[in-house]
């Protein structure tokens, strides 16, 4: 066994250890970042209720528009499924 073979094996071992290190601490970092984001989002939701009447009405209008869009998508899917069912018959 010469030094080149030993060095080649050692490089692969070091690469595997480095990948494990990055993977473990990368996962931990991602979990910390997600926790921080959720905390920030929940604090923002608590403060959202203190808006002016214009902000509240615009948010209600946006929610209503979103609801209408969802209903339209559901109706479109139902119609598409009905057409598909009729084609099979």
DACOR-V944127 format. One line per field, one symbol per residue. ss: DSSP state (~ for helix, > for strand, _ for the rest). burial: 1 if it has 24 or more other C-alpha atoms within 12 Angstrom, else 0. A space follows every 10 residues. Layout:
# DACOR-V944127
ss: ???
burial: ???
This chain:
# DACOR-V944127
ss: __~~~~~~~~ ~~~~~~~~~~ ~~~~~~~~~~ ~~~~~~~~~~ ~~~~~~~~__ __~~~~~~~~ ~~~~~~~~~~ ~~~~~~~~~~ ~~~~~~~~_
burial: 0000000000 0000000000 0000000000 0000000000 0000000000 0000000000 0000000000 0000000000 000000000
